[in-house]
Amino acid sequence: MKRFFPLFLTAIVIASLGGVVAAQKVIAQKPAGDVQLKGVALFPLEDLRPGMKGTARTVFSGTETQEFGVEILGVIPGYPGPRQSAIIARLSGANVEKTGVFAGMSGSPVYIDGKIVGAIAFSFPFAKEPIAGITPIKQMIDLFNKGSENDSQKPKEPRVVSFAQLASSDWKPSLPKAAVSSVSLLAPVSAGSALLPLLGQQMTPIATPLVFSGISQESLAMFAPQLVASGLLPVSGVGGSSDITPLAPSDDHTFLPGSSISVQLVRGDYSLAAAGTVTLRDGDRIYAFGHPFLSLGSSDMPMTETSVVTVIPNLSNSFKLSVPGRMVGSISQDRASGVFGMLGKAPKMIPVTINLHTSRDRKETYSYEIASDSFLTPLLLNITVFNTITSSERALGDSTLSLKGEIRVRGQETVQIDRRFSAANSAILAAGSIASPVASLLTSGFDDVQLDGVTLDISSTDTKYAGTLERIALDRTEVRRGEKIEVQAYVRTESGKQFVQRIPVQIPEDAALGQLLVFVGDGGALQEGSAAKAFVPQDLGQLVRAINTVKKSDRLYVKLFRITPGAVIGTSELPNLPPSVVATLNSDRTSGGYTPTVLSPVYEKELPPAEFVISGQQMIAIDVVR
């Protein structure tokens, strides 16, 4: 026992620290005085006794709530965290005896003697009886007291941004939690966790069914690791679409306790909605789920009425199949004890329009909206752009995709999209090239980054047009200031065909005498060799300008360098610095703030896109003479 005690004590300390932080957040969020609910009586947790019987309400079909029985078995203190409790109860009734505790039941209110006890929120995987865990209602109310939405108002600091990140097309989400195993539809247990063998002995949050529409099974399979690892657990791959409609009015019958509710991440031609149950309505305040949806904290997502098609009994995990309806408010909080929303408040969504020009000379237009969130928005864009391409074009195999469009940033110049990919995985690269700049903007650390829309024109062909820069040649080795030279770039395609691209280059009038280095290569290679690797943007405008000036990997660049000291400060290259400036930067009284360079750029030219997507780089020297 002694050898296990330090490990046990460490676990308690870690859990206690987390609990103290959580408790401090709750205390900080509580307003002065008790919360006054309108016409709602709370059943005190301390008055619960084993054997007490009550009722619960949820929707099994349609929109009408149905009642079923609840018998209290006991209270577990310290779950799911310190200073929290979970109530254990056995459910009864014809419906729950057929379905068990099902995905989408989360939030179903439980009553004893007409007083609300809490929300059904937890289950035991593989249990033979419908035994559930209940989140006490006071825990939900305390966490969402007035003032809880102000925790995100602390000043933020801008983050370091790399040029490779801005130009990347191989975008990967920054996962907020460890990847979960394939059984996560039943219980989110980290892959490789020592708790995996104890899966059936754990009480876990009831899975939240995510209903997809317009997203193919192939796309879901492609992005399944991202979805599962992000906590987005697709219980069903089918569902109804959701029109883009304005905020609908609510009345006294909107979101009665036990009715179905959906949190929408995407709506329009594509729809992605998470279904749960309303626990409590207090005026315009809505409490639901009883456990976190994605633990986003402060959020802004559509809150919609929902119609349940049916509850599908399943041996591994029964789930609710539902269709989202009218948007009547927004979800503003997603925390440990559930989700919280306000009726009559419209969320800020990002409109997306994609015009797809197919390889068969057809044009398809897709319009939808996605939730605005620093983590979710890039992921949702990645999935929907990929699905848009593969819904009409091939997902695998050689193809060429051209993307043009814009990302509108409120108060800033428009981010221009101009990319081209020719590879066996062009669709994946194209989707990543849109998600990457959006992720950079939303995670920049600047306050009030608002995207007003994304518009894309995508052209597709089923042929690969790619070539490699093999060598370059000059028409002469000596040149005078102001004169033009011709650079010949020899490109070979994958089929073995070779062609020459002739590039005129103007030598600057003020070029120093001596040797110049002539670089020819694709934008990715040029950026990789640059001394400017990363920077901390001074403001959002500088970040937008950096995105617009990032080198493109689908075309060639010509750049002239001189071997002389220079520096990179922020996003600016300062070539050919006078000795006095170099001495100031290298002063004994200062350090840092710049990146010294040996090669100073004196000329740069971006070439128009060629018929082929050209990659590779070459360098050659030329002498500037009198």
C-alpha positions as CSV (number, residue, x, y, z in Angstrom):
1,M,0.0,0.0,0.0
2,K,2.9,2.4,0.8
3,R,4.3,2.3,-2.7
4,F,0.9,3.2,-4.2
5,F,0.3,6.1,-1.7
6,P,2.5,8.8,-3.5
7,L,0.7,8.1,-6.8
8,F,-2.7,8.2,-5.1
9,L,-1.8,11.4,-3.3
10,T,-0.5,13.0,-6.6
11,A,-3.8,12.2,-8.3
12,I,-5.7,13.8,-5.4
13,V,-3.6,16.9,-5.5
14,I,-4.0,17.3,-9.3
15,A,-7.7,16.8,-9.0
16,S,-7.9,19.2,-6.1
17,L,-6.0,21.9,-7.9
18,G,-8.4,21.5,-10.9
19,G,-11.3,21.7,-8.5
20,V,-10.0,24.8,-6.8
21,V,-9.6,26.5,-10.1
22,A,-13.1,25.5,-11.2
23,A,-14.5,26.5,-7.8
24,Q,-12.7,29.9,-8.1
25,K,-14.3,30.4,-11.5
26,V,-17.8,29.6,-10.2
27,I,-17.3,31.9,-7.2
28,A,-16.0,34.7,-9.4
29,Q,-19.0,34.3,-11.7
30,K,-21.6,34.4,-8.9
31,P,-23.5,37.7,-8.5
32,A,-24.4,39.1,-5.1
33,G,-27.4,37.3,-3.6
34,D,-29.2,34.2,-4.7
35,V,-30.6,33.6,-8.1
36,Q,-34.4,34.2,-8.3
37,L,-36.1,31.9,-10.7
38,K,-39.5,32.7,-12.0
39,G,-42.1,30.2,-10.8
40,V,-39.6,27.4,-10.4
41,A,-39.1,25.5,-7.2
42,L,-35.8,23.6,-6.6
43,F,-35.6,20.4,-4.7
44,P,-32.7,20.6,-2.2
45,L,-29.9,18.1,-2.8
46,E,-29.6,17.4,0.9
47,D,-33.2,16.3,1.1
48,L,-32.8,13.5,-1.4
49,R,-33.1,10.0,0.0
50,P,-32.8,6.5,-1.7
51,G,-36.1,5.2,-2.7
52,M,-37.7,8.5,-3.5
53,K,-39.7,8.5,-6.7
54,G,-40.3,11.2,-9.2
55,T,-40.8,11.8,-12.9
56,A,-38.7,13.1,-15.9
57,R,-39.7,14.5,-19.2
58,T,-38.1,14.1,-22.7
59,V,-39.2,13.8,-26.4
60,F,-39.3,10.4,-27.9
61,S,-41.0,11.4,-31.1
62,G,-42.2,14.6,-32.7
63,T,-42.1,17.7,-30.4
64,E,-44.4,16.7,-27.5
65,T,-42.7,15.8,-24.2
66,Q,-43.5,12.4,-22.6
67,E,-43.2,11.5,-18.9
68,F,-41.4,8.5,-17.5
69,G,-40.5,7.3,-14.0
70,V,-37.4,8.0,-11.9
71,E,-36.3,6.3,-8.6
72,I,-33.5,7.8,-6.6
73,L,-30.8,5.3,-5.7
74,G,-28.3,7.6,-4.0
75,V,-25.9,10.6,-4.4
76,I,-22.2,10.4,-5.3
77,P,-20.3,13.3,-4.0
78,G,-17.1,14.5,-5.8
79,Y,-18.4,13.6,-9.3
80,P,-17.7,14.7,-11.9
81,G,-15.3,17.0,-10.0
82,P,-14.5,18.3,-6.5
83,R,-17.4,20.1,-4.7
84,Q,-19.8,18.6,-7.2
85,S,-22.3,15.7,-6.9
86,A,-24.1,13.3,-9.2
87,I,-27.4,11.8,-8.3
88,I,-27.9,8.1,-9.4
89,A,-31.4,7.0,-10.4
90,R,-33.2,4.2,-12.1
91,L,-35.5,5.1,-15.0
92,S,-38.7,3.3,-15.8
93,G,-41.5,3.3,-18.3
94,A,-42.3,1.6,-21.6
95,N,-40.1,3.9,-23.7
96,V,-36.9,3.9,-21.6
97,E,-37.2,0.2,-21.0
98,K,-37.0,-0.2,-24.8
99,T,-34.3,2.4,-25.5
100,G,-32.3,2.6,-22.3
101,V,-30.5,5.8,-21.6
102,F,-30.0,7.2,-25.1
103,A,-27.9,9.9,-26.8
104,G,-29.9,13.1,-26.9
105,M,-31.6,12.5,-23.6
106,S,-29.0,14.8,-21.9
107,G,-30.7,17.6,-20.1
108,S,-34.0,15.8,-19.4
109,P,-35.4,17.4,-16.3
110,V,-36.2,15.3,-13.2
111,Y,-38.9,16.3,-10.7
112,I,-39.9,15.2,-7.2
113,D,-43.1,16.6,-5.6
114,G,-43.3,19.2,-8.4
115,K,-39.8,20.5,-7.7
116,I,-37.0,20.2,-10.2
117,V,-34.1,18.0,-9.0
118,G,-31.7,18.2,-11.9
119,A,-30.9,17.0,-15.5
120,I,-30.2,13.5,-16.7
121,A,-26.7,13.7,-18.0
122,F,-24.7,10.5,-17.3
123,S,-24.9,6.9,-18.2
124,F,-23.1,3.6,-17.6
125,P,-22.0,2.0,-20.8
126,F,-23.3,-1.6,-21.4
127,A,-25.6,-1.3,-18.3
128,K,-28.4,-3.9,-18.3
129,E,-30.8,-1.5,-16.7
130,P,-31.6,2.2,-17.6
131,I,-29.6,3.7,-14.7
132,A,-28.5,7.3,-15.2
133,G,-26.6,10.0,-13.5
134,I,-28.3,13.4,-12.8
135,T,-26.6,16.8,-12.6
136,P,-28.2,18.7,-9.6
137,I,-30.0,21.8,-10.9
138,K,-28.2,24.1,-8.5
139,Q,-24.9,23.2,-10.0
140,M,-26.2,24.2,-13.4
141,I,-27.7,27.5,-12.2
142,D,-24.6,28.5,-10.1
143,L,-22.3,28.0,-13.1
144,F,-24.4,30.1,-15.4
145,N,-25.2,33.0,-13.0
146,K,-25.2,36.5,-14.4
147,G,-21.7,37.7,-15.0
148,S,-20.3,34.3,-16.3
149,E,-20.1,35.8,-19.9
150,N,-17.5,38.4,-18.8
151,D,-14.7,36.0,-18.3
152,S,-13.5,36.4,-21.9
153,Q,-13.1,40.2,-21.6
154,K,-9.5,40.0,-20.3
155,P,-7.0,41.7,-22.6
156,K,-5.4,39.2,-25.0
157,E,-1.9,39.2,-26.4
158,P,-1.1,38.7,-30.1
159,R,0.6,35.4,-30.9
160,V,3.6,34.5,-32.9
161,V,2.7,33.7,-36.6
162,S,4.9,31.8,-38.9
163,F,5.0,32.4,-42.7
164,A,4.9,28.6,-43.2
165,Q,1.6,28.5,-41.3
166,L,0.1,31.3,-43.4
167,A,1.1,29.5,-46.6
168,S,0.3,26.0,-45.5
169,S,-2.2,23.8,-47.3
170,D,-1.6,20.8,-45.0
171,W,-3.7,22.2,-42.1
172,K,-4.1,20.2,-38.9
173,P,-6.4,21.3,-36.1
174,S,-4.9,22.2,-32.7
175,L,-6.8,19.7,-30.7
176,P,-8.1,20.8,-27.3
177,K,-8.1,17.3,-25.9
178,A,-6.5,13.9,-26.4
179,A,-7.9,11.7,-29.1
180,V,-10.6,9.4,-27.9
181,S,-11.0,5.8,-28.8
182,S,-13.5,4.3,-31.2
183,V,-15.9,3.5,-28.4
184,S,-16.2,7.2,-27.7
185,L,-19.9,7.1,-28.8
186,L,-20.4,5.3,-25.5
187,A,-17.7,7.0,-23.3
188,P,-14.9,9.4,-24.2
189,V,-11.9,7.5,-23.0
190,S,-8.4,8.6,-24.2
191,A,-6.9,6.2,-26.7
192,G,-4.4,4.0,-24.9
193,S,-5.7,5.0,-21.5
194,A,-5.3,2.6,-18.6
195,L,-9.0,3.1,-17.9
196,L,-10.1,1.5,-21.2
197,P,-10.5,-2.0,-19.7
198,L,-12.8,-0.4,-17.1
199,L,-15.0,1.1,-19.7
200,G,-18.3,-0.5,-18.5
201,Q,-17.5,0.4,-14.9
202,Q,-17.4,4.2,-15.6
203,M,-20.2,6.7,-15.4
204,T,-19.7,9.0,-18.4
205,P,-21.5,11.9,-20.0
206,I,-24.3,10.7,-22.3
207,A,-23.2,11.0,-26.0
208,T,-24.5,14.0,-27.9
209,P,-25.9,13.0,-31.3
210,L,-24.6,15.2,-34.1
211,V,-26.9,15.1,-37.1
212,F,-25.2,15.7,-40.4
213,S,-26.9,16.7,-43.7
214,G,-25.2,17.1,-47.0
215,I,-21.9,15.6,-45.8
216,S,-21.1,12.4,-47.5
217,Q,-20.0,9.3,-45.7
218,E,-16.7,9.5,-47.5
219,S,-16.1,13.0,-46.1
220,L,-17.0,11.9,-42.6
221,A,-14.6,9.0,-42.9
222,M,-11.9,11.3,-44.1
223,F,-12.2,13.6,-41.2
224,A,-13.3,11.1,-38.6
225,P,-10.0,11.4,-36.6
226,Q,-10.5,15.2,-36.4
227,L,-14.1,14.9,-35.5
228,V,-13.7,12.3,-32.8
229,A,-10.5,13.9,-31.3
230,S,-12.2,17.3,-31.2
231,G,-15.1,15.9,-29.1
232,L,-17.5,16.0,-32.1
233,L,-19.0,12.5,-31.9
234,P,-21.2,11.7,-34.9
235,V,-23.8,9.3,-33.7
236,S,-25.7,9.4,-37.0
237,G,-24.7,10.3,-40.6
238,V,-28.2,11.2,-41.8
239,G,-30.6,14.0,-41.1
240,G,-32.6,16.9,-42.4
241,S,-31.2,20.1,-43.8
242,S,-31.7,23.5,-42.1
243,D,-32.6,26.6,-44.0
244,I,-30.9,29.9,-43.3
245,T,-33.7,31.8,-41.6
246,P,-33.7,34.9,-39.5
247,L,-34.3,34.8,-35.8
248,A,-37.8,33.6,-35.1
249,P,-40.0,34.9,-32.2
250,S,-40.5,32.8,-29.1
251,D,-43.6,32.5,-26.9
252,D,-44.5,30.8,-23.6
253,H,-44.5,27.4,-25.3
254,T,-41.0,27.7,-26.7
255,F,-38.5,25.3,-25.0
256,L,-40.6,24.0,-22.3
257,P,-38.7,21.7,-19.9
258,G,-38.1,18.3,-21.6
259,S,-38.4,19.6,-25.1
260,S,-35.7,18.9,-27.7
261,I,-33.1,21.6,-28.5
262,S,-30.3,21.7,-31.1
263,V,-27.0,23.6,-31.1
264,Q,-26.2,24.3,-34.7
265,L,-22.6,24.4,-36.0
266,V,-23.5,24.6,-39.7
267,R,-26.8,25.5,-41.4
268,G,-27.9,25.9,-45.0
269,D,-26.9,23.5,-47.9
270,Y,-25.0,21.7,-45.2
271,S,-26.3,21.1,-41.7
272,L,-24.5,20.0,-38.6
273,A,-26.6,20.1,-35.3
274,A,-26.1,18.6,-31.9
275,A,-29.3,17.5,-30.2
276,G,-30.1,17.5,-26.5
277,T,-32.9,18.3,-24.1
278,V,-34.0,21.5,-22.3
279,T,-33.7,21.3,-18.5
280,L,-35.1,24.6,-17.4
281,R,-36.4,27.8,-18.9
282,D,-36.2,30.9,-16.7
283,G,-37.7,33.8,-18.6
284,D,-35.4,34.1,-21.7
285,R,-32.7,32.0,-20.1
286,I,-32.4,28.4,-21.3
287,Y,-30.5,25.6,-19.4
288,A,-29.8,22.3,-21.2
289,F,-27.7,19.2,-21.6
290,G,-26.5,18.8,-17.9
291,H,-22.9,18.2,-19.2
292,P,-20.6,20.1,-21.6
293,F,-21.2,19.9,-25.3
294,L,-17.6,20.7,-26.4
295,S,-16.4,22.7,-23.3
296,L,-16.0,25.8,-25.5
297,G,-16.6,28.2,-22.6
298,S,-18.0,31.4,-24.1
299,S,-19.6,30.6,-27.4
300,D,-22.1,32.0,-30.0
301,M,-24.1,29.3,-31.8
302,P,-27.7,29.1,-33.1
303,M,-30.1,27.6,-30.6
304,T,-33.0,26.0,-32.5
305,E,-36.2,24.1,-31.9
306,T,-36.0,20.5,-32.9
307,S,-38.4,17.8,-34.1
308,V,-37.5,14.2,-33.2
309,V,-38.0,11.7,-35.9
310,T,-37.6,8.8,-33.6
311,V,-35.3,7.3,-30.9
312,I,-33.5,4.4,-32.5
313,P,-32.9,1.5,-30.0
314,N,-29.3,0.2,-30.4
315,L,-27.5,-2.6,-28.6
316,S,-24.4,-0.4,-28.2
317,N,-25.9,3.1,-27.9
318,S,-29.5,4.2,-28.6
319,F,-29.7,7.6,-30.1
320,K,-32.2,10.4,-31.0
321,L,-32.6,11.1,-34.7
322,S,-33.8,14.7,-35.0
323,V,-34.3,17.5,-37.5
324,P,-33.4,21.1,-36.4
325,G,-36.1,23.7,-36.9
326,R,-36.5,27.5,-36.2
327,M,-33.7,29.4,-34.7
328,V,-35.0,31.2,-31.6
329,G,-31.8,32.3,-29.8
330,S,-28.2,31.6,-29.3
331,I,-26.0,29.4,-27.1
332,S,-23.6,31.7,-25.2
333,Q,-22.0,29.3,-22.7
334,D,-20.8,25.7,-23.0
335,R,-19.3,24.6,-19.6
336,A,-19.0,21.7,-17.2
337,S,-22.6,21.6,-16.1
338,G,-24.3,22.0,-19.5
339,V,-25.0,24.7,-22.0
340,F,-26.7,28.0,-21.5
341,G,-28.6,30.1,-24.1
342,M,-30.7,33.2,-24.4
343,L,-34.0,33.5,-26.4
344,G,-34.3,36.4,-28.8
345,K,-30.6,36.8,-29.3
346,A,-29.2,36.1,-32.7
347,P,-25.7,34.6,-33.0
348,K,-22.9,35.9,-35.3
349,M,-22.6,33.4,-38.1
350,I,-20.1,33.4,-41.0
351,P,-21.8,33.1,-44.4
352,V,-20.0,30.9,-47.0
353,T,-20.6,30.8,-50.7
354,I,-18.8,28.4,-53.0
355,N,-19.1,28.3,-56.8
356,L,-17.8,25.0,-58.1
357,H,-16.9,24.8,-61.8
358,T,-16.7,21.1,-62.5
359,S,-14.6,19.2,-65.0
360,R,-17.8,18.6,-66.9
361,D,-18.4,22.4,-67.5
362,R,-21.1,22.7,-64.9
363,K,-21.5,25.2,-62.2
364,E,-22.8,24.3,-58.8
365,T,-23.4,27.0,-56.1
366,Y,-23.4,26.1,-52.4
367,S,-24.5,28.5,-49.6
368,Y,-24.3,27.9,-45.9
369,E,-23.4,29.5,-42.6
370,I,-20.9,28.2,-40.0
371,A,-20.5,29.1,-36.3
372,S,-17.8,31.7,-35.4
373,D,-15.3,30.0,-33.1
374,S,-11.5,30.1,-33.1
375,F,-11.3,26.3,-33.0
376,L,-14.5,25.1,-34.7
377,T,-14.6,27.5,-37.7
378,P,-11.4,26.3,-39.4
379,L,-12.4,22.7,-38.8
380,L,-15.9,23.2,-40.2
381,L,-14.5,25.0,-43.3
382,N,-12.0,22.2,-43.9
383,I,-14.8,19.6,-43.9
384,T,-17.3,21.6,-46.0
385,V,-14.9,22.8,-48.6
386,F,-13.5,19.3,-49.1
387,N,-17.1,17.9,-49.3
388,T,-18.1,20.5,-51.8
389,I,-15.3,19.5,-54.1
390,T,-15.7,15.8,-53.7
391,S,-19.5,15.9,-54.0
392,S,-19.0,16.5,-57.8
393,E,-15.3,15.8,-58.4
394,R,-13.0,13.0,-57.5
395,A,-11.7,12.7,-54.0
396,L,-8.6,10.7,-54.8
397,G,-6.5,10.5,-58.0
398,D,-4.8,13.1,-60.1
399,S,-6.6,16.4,-60.5
400,T,-5.9,20.1,-60.7
401,L,-7.9,22.6,-58.6
402,S,-7.8,26.4,-58.9
403,L,-9.2,28.5,-56.0
404,K,-10.0,32.2,-56.2
405,G,-12.0,34.2,-53.7
406,E,-11.9,36.3,-50.6
407,I,-12.2,36.2,-46.8
408,R,-13.9,39.4,-45.6
409,V,-12.6,40.7,-42.2
410,R,-14.6,43.4,-40.6
411,G,-12.6,46.7,-40.5
412,Q,-9.7,45.4,-42.5
413,E,-8.8,44.9,-46.2
414,T,-10.1,41.7,-47.8
415,V,-7.9,38.6,-47.6
416,Q,-7.5,37.4,-51.2
417,I,-7.4,33.7,-52.1
418,D,-5.5,32.7,-55.2
419,R,-4.2,29.1,-54.9
420,R,-3.8,26.2,-57.3
421,F,-3.0,22.5,-56.6
422,S,-2.2,19.7,-58.9
423,A,-1.7,16.4,-57.1
424,A,-3.3,13.1,-56.1
425,N,-4.8,14.8,-53.0
426,S,-5.7,18.2,-54.4
427,A,-9.1,18.3,-52.6
428,I,-7.5,17.9,-49.2
429,L,-4.8,20.6,-50.0
430,A,-7.4,23.0,-51.3
431,A,-9.6,22.6,-48.2
432,G,-6.6,23.1,-45.9
433,S,-5.5,26.2,-47.8
434,I,-8.8,27.9,-46.7
435,A,-8.8,26.6,-43.2
436,S,-5.2,27.8,-42.5
437,P,-5.5,31.6,-43.0
438,V,-8.9,31.5,-41.1
439,A,-7.3,29.7,-38.2
440,S,-4.4,32.3,-38.2
441,L,-6.9,35.1,-38.0
442,L,-9.2,33.7,-35.3
443,T,-6.3,32.5,-33.1
444,S,-4.2,35.7,-33.6
445,G,-5.0,36.9,-30.1
446,F,-6.5,40.2,-31.2
447,D,-9.9,41.1,-29.8
448,D,-13.1,41.3,-31.9
449,V,-11.8,39.4,-35.0
450,Q,-15.1,39.2,-37.0
451,L,-15.2,37.3,-40.3
452,D,-18.0,38.8,-42.4
453,G,-18.0,36.0,-45.0
454,V,-16.1,33.6,-47.3
455,T,-16.6,33.5,-51.0
456,L,-14.8,31.0,-53.2
457,D,-14.7,30.1,-56.9
458,I,-13.2,26.6,-57.4
459,S,-12.4,25.2,-60.9
460,S,-11.6,21.5,-61.3
461,T,-10.1,19.3,-64.0
462,D,-9.4,15.6,-63.8
463,T,-5.8,16.0,-65.2
464,K,-2.6,16.7,-63.3
465,Y,-0.6,19.6,-64.6
466,A,2.6,19.6,-62.6
467,G,6.3,20.2,-63.5
468,T,9.7,20.5,-61.8
469,L,12.2,23.2,-62.4
470,E,15.3,21.4,-63.5
471,R,17.8,24.2,-64.4
472,I,18.1,27.8,-65.3
473,A,20.3,29.7,-67.7
474,L,21.2,33.4,-68.4
475,D,21.6,35.0,-71.8
476,R,24.8,36.6,-70.5
477,T,27.0,36.7,-67.4
478,E,27.7,40.5,-67.2
479,V,25.2,43.3,-67.2
480,R,25.0,47.0,-66.6
481,R,22.7,48.9,-64.2
482,G,19.2,49.3,-65.7
483,E,19.6,46.7,-68.4
484,K,17.4,43.7,-68.9
485,I,18.5,40.1,-68.9
486,E,16.6,37.0,-69.8
487,V,16.5,34.0,-67.5
488,Q,15.5,30.7,-69.1
489,A,13.8,28.3,-66.8
490,Y,13.8,24.6,-68.0
491,V,10.8,22.7,-66.6
492,R,10.1,19.0,-67.1
493,T,6.6,17.5,-66.6
494,E,5.9,14.1,-65.0
495,S,5.4,12.7,-68.5
496,G,8.9,13.6,-69.5
497,K,8.0,16.6,-71.6
498,Q,10.3,19.6,-71.3
499,F,9.5,23.2,-72.0
500,V,11.3,26.6,-71.4
501,Q,9.8,29.6,-69.7
502,R,11.6,32.8,-70.7
503,I,11.7,35.4,-67.9
504,P,12.8,39.0,-68.5
505,V,14.5,40.6,-65.5
506,Q,15.2,44.3,-65.0
507,I,18.5,45.1,-63.2
508,P,17.8,48.0,-60.8
509,E,19.3,51.4,-61.7
510,D,20.8,51.7,-58.2
511,A,22.2,48.2,-58.1
512,A,25.7,48.0,-56.5
513,L,28.6,46.9,-58.7
514,G,29.7,43.4,-58.1
515,Q,28.0,40.0,-58.0
516,L,24.3,39.4,-57.7
517,L,22.7,36.0,-57.1
518,V,19.6,35.2,-59.3
519,F,17.1,32.9,-57.6
520,V,14.3,31.2,-59.5
521,G,11.9,29.0,-57.7
522,D,8.4,28.4,-56.4
523,G,7.0,30.5,-53.6
524,G,7.3,27.8,-51.0
525,A,11.0,27.3,-51.7
526,L,11.5,31.0,-51.6
527,Q,9.8,31.4,-48.3
528,E,11.6,28.5,-46.8
529,G,15.0,30.0,-47.7
530,S,14.0,33.5,-46.3
531,A,15.4,34.8,-43.1
532,A,11.8,35.9,-42.1
533,K,10.4,32.8,-40.5
534,A,7.9,34.2,-38.0
535,F,6.7,37.5,-36.5
536,V,4.4,38.9,-33.9
537,P,1.9,41.1,-35.6
538,Q,1.5,44.6,-34.2
539,D,-2.2,44.7,-35.1
540,L,-4.8,42.8,-37.1
541,G,-4.1,44.9,-40.2
542,Q,-0.5,43.8,-40.3
543,L,-1.5,40.1,-40.1
544,V,-4.0,40.6,-42.9
545,R,-1.4,42.2,-45.1
546,A,1.1,39.4,-44.3
547,I,-1.5,36.8,-45.4
548,N,-2.1,38.7,-48.7
549,T,1.7,38.9,-49.4
550,V,2.6,35.3,-48.6
551,K,4.4,33.5,-51.3
552,K,2.3,31.1,-53.5
553,S,3.6,27.6,-54.0
554,D,1.9,27.2,-57.5
555,R,4.1,29.7,-59.4
556,L,7.6,30.8,-60.0
557,Y,9.4,33.8,-58.4
558,V,12.5,35.6,-59.5
559,K,14.6,37.3,-56.8
560,L,18.0,39.1,-57.0
561,F,20.2,39.0,-53.9
562,R,23.4,40.9,-53.0
563,I,25.9,39.5,-50.5
564,T,25.8,42.2,-47.9
565,P,24.5,42.7,-44.3
566,G,20.8,43.2,-43.9
567,A,18.0,42.6,-41.3
568,V,14.5,41.4,-41.0
569,I,12.3,43.4,-38.6
570,G,8.8,42.0,-38.2
571,T,7.5,41.3,-41.7
572,S,9.9,43.8,-43.4
573,E,13.2,43.0,-45.1
574,L,15.8,45.8,-44.8
575,P,18.5,45.1,-47.4
576,N,21.9,46.6,-47.9
577,L,22.0,48.5,-44.6
578,P,24.6,51.2,-44.0
579,P,27.4,50.3,-41.6
580,S,26.1,52.8,-39.1
581,V,22.7,51.1,-39.0
582,V,24.3,47.6,-38.6
583,A,26.4,49.0,-35.8
584,T,23.3,50.3,-34.1
585,L,21.5,47.0,-34.3
586,N,24.6,45.2,-33.0
587,S,25.1,47.6,-30.1
588,D,26.3,46.3,-26.8
589,R,23.3,48.1,-25.2
590,T,20.6,46.3,-27.1
591,S,19.8,42.7,-28.1
592,G,17.1,41.0,-30.2
593,G,14.2,42.6,-32.1
594,Y,15.6,41.7,-35.5
595,T,17.0,38.8,-37.6
596,P,20.4,39.5,-39.3
597,T,20.8,38.4,-42.9
598,V,23.8,37.9,-45.2
599,L,21.8,38.0,-48.5
600,S,20.0,41.3,-49.0
601,P,17.2,41.3,-51.6
602,V,17.4,44.0,-54.3
603,Y,14.6,42.8,-56.7
604,E,11.7,40.5,-56.6
605,K,9.1,39.5,-59.3
606,E,6.1,37.1,-59.1
607,L,5.5,35.4,-62.4
608,P,1.9,34.8,-63.7
609,P,0.7,31.2,-63.2
610,A,1.9,28.9,-66.0
611,E,-0.1,26.1,-67.5
612,F,1.7,23.8,-65.1
613,V,2.1,24.0,-61.3
614,I,5.9,24.3,-61.1
615,S,7.9,23.4,-58.1
616,G,11.7,23.5,-57.4
617,Q,14.4,26.1,-57.1
618,Q,17.7,27.1,-58.8
619,M,20.3,29.8,-58.2
620,I,22.9,31.4,-60.5
621,A,25.3,34.3,-60.2
622,I,25.7,37.4,-62.5
623,D,28.1,40.4,-62.4
624,V,27.0,44.0,-62.5
625,V,29.6,46.1,-64.3
626,R,30.0,49.7,-65.3
